[in-house]
Amino acid sequence: MKLISFVLSLAIHIIIIGLLFLLFRNIVTHTLPTYTVSLLTPGEGRAGNQHTIQPLTTSPKEIPTPATTLPPKINKEIKKAQEAIPQKKEVKQEQKKITEKPTIEPRKVEKMVPKPKTVNQKEVQKNIQNKIQQLKAKALQEKITQLKEAMLENKIREIAQQLKENSQTQSGVGNIKAQGSGVGNQDKLFSDYLSVVQGIIHSNWFMDQNLIPNNKLVTRVKIVIDANGKIINASIVKSSGNPYYDRTVITAINNSTLPPVPKRYLNNRNTLDLVLNFFIKE
């Protein structure tokens, strides 16, 4: 494309230079008027006759006007050049349009207006009734739990009283004493529960006193009781030094079934930890 444009431009310049050259040549070759002079012969003019030089009246040659019509080949070249020039401009304009980056208009985000929800009165009433039923069931469960706790506490008091009455006639092999429970001594219910634990384990503690060399043996055991009263762990903290005596203590603990622990005495692990001292009754 660039080569064609260059050739067309060169042809146009050559044509223009040729026209100017022809025009200048016609102007230079224009013939000016000529004058003829007749010479006097000897003797003429002596008589006083004077001869004047008269110009030769000749019509000047007409200056030929430059030809208005050019050869067909030149006209064809000029026409091609004229047609090619605007096309070149159009191609440049199209190239500019292509190179121009299209401007992306930001999208308008339409805010979605939530439609108002239609309230179903039947559904609302149903939900209210369900909530009421749940609250009633929860309140009833709480009352049942409180009643069970009250019954458990009464049961613990009754068992503690019975064990206290039977302790006077009971012939036991030793004594059990709880320590470090972490509950205040002024809590009567907790004291009753300890009495029940000690009494039940003591009733299951048996040994052959002939195998006991002295009456100064003491075994300290830590027990862990879950909410239902099950002893889930028993470990000797301090041994008596007599393996037989220690075994009788662990056997008594494993054979004991305790009442449930009152909820107020359970720790964050939902258990009750007690340390019991087992010593021979003097």
C-alpha positions as CSV (number, residue, x, y, z in Angstrom):
1,M,0.0,0.0,0.0
2,K,2.8,2.4,0.8
3,L,4.6,1.6,-2.5
4,I,1.4,2.3,-4.5
5,S,0.9,5.7,-2.8
6,F,4.5,6.6,-3.5
7,V,4.2,5.8,-7.2
8,L,1.0,7.7,-7.6
9,S,2.4,10.8,-5.8
10,L,5.5,10.7,-8.1
11,A,3.4,10.5,-11.3
12,I,1.3,13.5,-10.2
13,H,4.4,15.5,-9.6
14,I,5.9,14.6,-12.9
15,I,2.7,15.6,-14.7
16,I,2.5,19.0,-12.9
17,I,6.2,19.7,-13.7
18,G,5.6,18.8,-17.5
19,L,2.6,21.2,-17.7
20,L,4.5,24.0,-16.1
21,F,7.4,23.4,-18.6
22,L,5.1,23.5,-21.7
23,L,3.5,26.7,-20.4
24,F,6.8,28.5,-19.8
25,R,8.1,27.4,-23.3
26,N,5.1,28.9,-25.1
27,I,5.6,32.2,-23.3
28,V,9.3,32.4,-24.2
29,T,8.8,31.6,-27.9
30,H,6.3,34.4,-28.4
31,T,7.4,36.5,-31.5
32,L,7.7,40.2,-31.0
33,P,6.9,42.8,-33.8
34,T,9.7,43.3,-36.4
35,Y,10.6,46.5,-38.1
36,T,12.2,47.0,-41.7
37,V,14.5,49.9,-42.5
38,S,15.1,51.1,-46.2
39,L,18.5,52.6,-46.8
40,L,18.8,55.8,-48.9
41,T,20.5,55.8,-52.2
42,P,23.3,58.3,-52.9
43,G,21.8,61.6,-54.0
44,E,18.5,61.0,-52.2
45,G,17.8,63.5,-49.6
46,R,20.1,66.2,-50.9
47,A,17.2,68.1,-52.4
48,G,15.9,68.4,-49.0
49,N,13.6,65.4,-49.1
50,Q,13.5,63.7,-45.8
51,H,12.5,60.1,-45.5
52,T,10.9,58.8,-42.4
53,I,11.4,55.3,-41.2
54,Q,8.0,53.6,-41.1
55,P,7.5,50.5,-39.2
56,L,6.4,47.4,-41.0
57,T,2.9,46.8,-40.1
58,T,2.6,43.1,-39.5
59,S,0.1,41.4,-37.3
60,P,1.8,39.8,-34.4
61,K,1.6,36.1,-34.2
62,E,-1.1,34.8,-31.8
63,I,0.3,33.3,-28.7
64,P,-0.9,29.7,-28.7
65,T,-2.9,28.9,-25.7
66,P,-1.9,25.8,-23.8
67,A,-3.9,22.8,-24.7
68,T,-6.7,22.2,-22.3
69,T,-7.1,18.6,-23.1
70,L,-4.3,16.3,-21.9
71,P,-3.5,13.0,-23.4
72,P,-5.8,10.2,-22.3
73,K,-3.0,8.3,-20.7
74,I,-2.2,11.2,-18.4
75,N,-5.9,11.8,-17.6
76,K,-6.2,8.2,-16.6
77,E,-3.2,8.4,-14.3
78,I,-4.5,11.6,-12.7
79,K,-7.9,10.0,-12.2
80,K,-6.3,6.9,-10.5
81,A,-4.3,9.2,-8.3
82,Q,-7.4,11.2,-7.2
83,E,-9.3,8.0,-6.5
84,A,-6.4,6.5,-4.5
85,I,-5.8,9.5,-2.2
86,P,-9.2,9.6,-0.4
87,Q,-9.1,5.8,-0.1
88,K,-5.8,6.1,1.7
89,K,-7.4,8.6,4.1
90,E,-10.3,6.3,4.7
91,V,-7.9,3.4,5.4
92,K,-6.1,5.6,8.0
93,Q,-9.3,6.5,9.6
94,E,-10.4,2.9,9.8
95,Q,-7.0,2.0,11.3
96,K,-7.5,4.7,13.9
97,K,-10.9,3.3,14.7
98,I,-9.5,-0.1,15.2
99,T,-6.6,1.0,17.3
100,E,-8.8,3.1,19.6
101,K,-9.7,1.1,22.7
102,P,-13.4,0.8,23.2
103,T,-14.6,2.6,26.3
104,I,-16.4,0.1,28.6
105,E,-19.3,1.8,30.4
106,P,-19.7,0.7,34.0
107,R,-22.6,-1.6,34.5
108,K,-25.4,-0.2,36.6
109,V,-26.2,-2.5,39.4
110,E,-29.8,-2.4,40.2
111,K,-30.6,-2.8,43.9
112,M,-32.9,-5.6,44.5
113,V,-35.7,-4.5,46.7
114,P,-36.9,-7.4,48.8
115,K,-40.5,-8.2,48.3
116,P,-42.5,-8.0,51.5
117,K,-43.1,-11.5,52.9
118,T,-46.7,-12.5,53.2
119,V,-47.5,-13.5,56.7
120,N,-49.3,-16.8,57.1
121,Q,-51.5,-16.4,60.1
122,K,-52.0,-20.2,60.5
123,E,-48.2,-20.7,60.4
124,V,-47.7,-18.0,63.0
125,Q,-50.3,-19.5,65.3
126,K,-48.7,-23.0,64.9
127,N,-45.3,-21.6,65.8
128,I,-46.7,-19.9,68.9
129,Q,-48.3,-23.1,70.0
130,N,-45.1,-25.0,69.5
131,K,-43.2,-22.5,71.6
132,I,-45.8,-22.7,74.4
133,Q,-45.6,-26.5,74.3
134,Q,-41.8,-26.4,74.5
135,L,-41.9,-24.0,77.4
136,K,-44.4,-26.2,79.2
137,A,-42.3,-29.3,78.6
138,K,-39.2,-27.5,79.9
139,A,-41.0,-26.3,83.0
140,L,-42.3,-29.8,83.6
141,Q,-38.9,-31.3,83.2
142,E,-37.4,-28.8,85.7
143,K,-40.1,-29.7,88.2
144,I,-39.5,-33.4,87.7
145,T,-35.8,-32.8,88.2
146,Q,-36.4,-30.8,91.3
147,L,-38.7,-33.5,92.7
148,K,-36.2,-36.1,92.0
149,E,-33.5,-34.1,93.7
150,A,-35.8,-33.6,96.7
151,M,-36.5,-37.3,96.8
152,L,-32.9,-38.2,96.5
153,E,-32.0,-35.8,99.3
154,N,-34.7,-37.3,101.5
155,K,-33.4,-40.8,100.6
156,I,-29.9,-39.8,101.5
157,R,-31.0,-38.5,104.9
158,E,-33.0,-41.6,105.6
159,I,-30.0,-43.9,104.7
160,A,-27.6,-41.8,106.7
161,Q,-29.9,-42.0,109.7
162,Q,-30.3,-45.8,109.4
163,L,-26.5,-46.2,109.1
164,K,-26.0,-44.1,112.2
165,E,-28.4,-46.2,114.1
166,N,-26.8,-49.4,112.9
167,S,-23.3,-48.3,113.6
168,Q,-23.7,-48.9,117.3
169,T,-24.5,-52.6,116.9
170,Q,-22.4,-53.2,113.8
171,S,-19.1,-55.0,114.3
172,G,-16.8,-53.6,111.7
173,V,-13.2,-54.3,111.1
174,G,-12.2,-50.6,110.7
175,N,-13.2,-47.0,110.3
176,I,-13.5,-44.8,107.1
177,K,-13.1,-41.1,107.2
178,A,-13.4,-38.7,104.3
179,Q,-11.1,-35.7,104.0
180,G,-10.5,-32.8,101.6
181,S,-13.9,-32.9,100.0
182,G,-13.9,-29.1,99.3
183,V,-17.5,-28.8,100.6
184,G,-18.1,-26.8,103.8
185,N,-18.7,-28.9,106.9
186,Q,-21.9,-26.9,107.6
187,D,-23.7,-28.5,104.7
188,K,-25.8,-31.1,106.4
189,L,-26.9,-32.8,103.2
190,F,-23.3,-33.3,102.1
191,S,-22.3,-34.7,105.5
192,D,-25.2,-37.1,105.2
193,Y,-24.0,-38.2,101.7
194,L,-20.5,-38.8,103.1
195,S,-21.9,-40.9,105.9
196,V,-23.8,-42.9,103.3
197,V,-20.7,-43.5,101.2
198,Q,-18.6,-44.4,104.2
199,G,-21.3,-46.7,105.6
200,I,-21.9,-48.6,102.3
201,I,-18.2,-49.1,101.6
202,H,-17.6,-50.1,105.3
203,S,-20.4,-52.8,105.0
204,N,-18.4,-54.4,102.1
205,W,-15.0,-54.3,103.8
206,F,-13.9,-57.7,105.1
207,M,-10.4,-58.9,106.2
208,D,-8.7,-61.6,108.2
209,Q,-7.4,-59.9,111.3
210,N,-4.9,-62.7,111.8
211,L,-3.0,-61.4,108.7
212,I,-2.8,-57.9,110.2
213,P,0.4,-57.6,112.3
214,N,-0.7,-54.4,114.1
215,N,-3.6,-52.0,114.4
216,K,-1.8,-48.9,113.0
217,L,-2.3,-49.5,109.3
218,V,-3.8,-46.7,107.3
219,T,-4.6,-46.7,103.6
220,R,-5.6,-43.5,101.8
221,V,-7.6,-43.9,98.6
222,K,-9.0,-41.4,96.1
223,I,-12.4,-42.3,94.5
224,V,-14.2,-40.7,91.6
225,I,-18.0,-41.0,91.6
226,D,-20.2,-40.1,88.6
227,A,-23.6,-38.5,88.8
228,N,-25.4,-41.8,89.0
229,G,-23.3,-43.0,92.1
230,K,-21.0,-45.3,90.2
231,I,-17.4,-45.4,91.3
232,I,-15.5,-45.0,88.0
233,N,-12.0,-44.9,89.5
234,A,-10.2,-45.8,92.8
235,S,-6.5,-45.3,93.3
236,I,-4.3,-45.6,96.4
237,V,-2.8,-42.3,97.3
238,K,-0.9,-43.6,100.3
239,S,-0.3,-47.3,100.9
240,S,-0.4,-48.9,104.4
241,G,2.7,-50.9,103.5
242,N,0.7,-54.1,103.8
243,P,-0.4,-55.4,100.4
244,Y,-3.1,-57.6,101.8
245,Y,-4.6,-54.7,103.7
246,D,-4.6,-52.5,100.7
247,R,-6.3,-55.1,98.6
248,T,-9.1,-55.5,101.1
249,V,-9.7,-51.7,100.8
250,I,-9.9,-51.7,97.0
251,T,-12.1,-54.8,97.0
252,A,-14.6,-53.1,99.4
253,I,-14.7,-50.0,97.1
254,N,-15.3,-52.0,93.9
255,N,-18.2,-54.0,95.6
256,S,-20.1,-50.9,96.7
257,T,-23.0,-49.3,94.9
258,L,-23.6,-45.7,96.0
259,P,-26.7,-43.5,95.6
260,P,-26.7,-40.8,93.0
261,V,-24.8,-37.7,93.8
262,P,-26.9,-34.5,94.5
263,K,-26.5,-32.2,91.5
264,R,-25.1,-29.4,93.6
265,Y,-22.0,-31.4,94.5
266,L,-20.9,-32.3,91.0
267,N,-17.9,-30.6,89.5
268,N,-17.4,-29.4,85.9
269,R,-16.6,-32.9,84.9
270,N,-19.9,-34.0,86.3
271,T,-18.2,-36.1,89.0
272,L,-17.5,-36.0,92.8
273,D,-14.0,-36.7,94.0
274,L,-13.4,-38.0,97.5
275,V,-10.4,-39.0,99.5
276,L,-11.1,-41.7,102.1
277,N,-8.8,-42.9,104.9
278,F,-9.1,-46.6,105.9
279,F,-7.8,-47.5,109.3
280,I,-8.3,-50.4,111.8
281,K,-10.8,-49.8,114.5
282,E,-9.2,-49.9,117.9
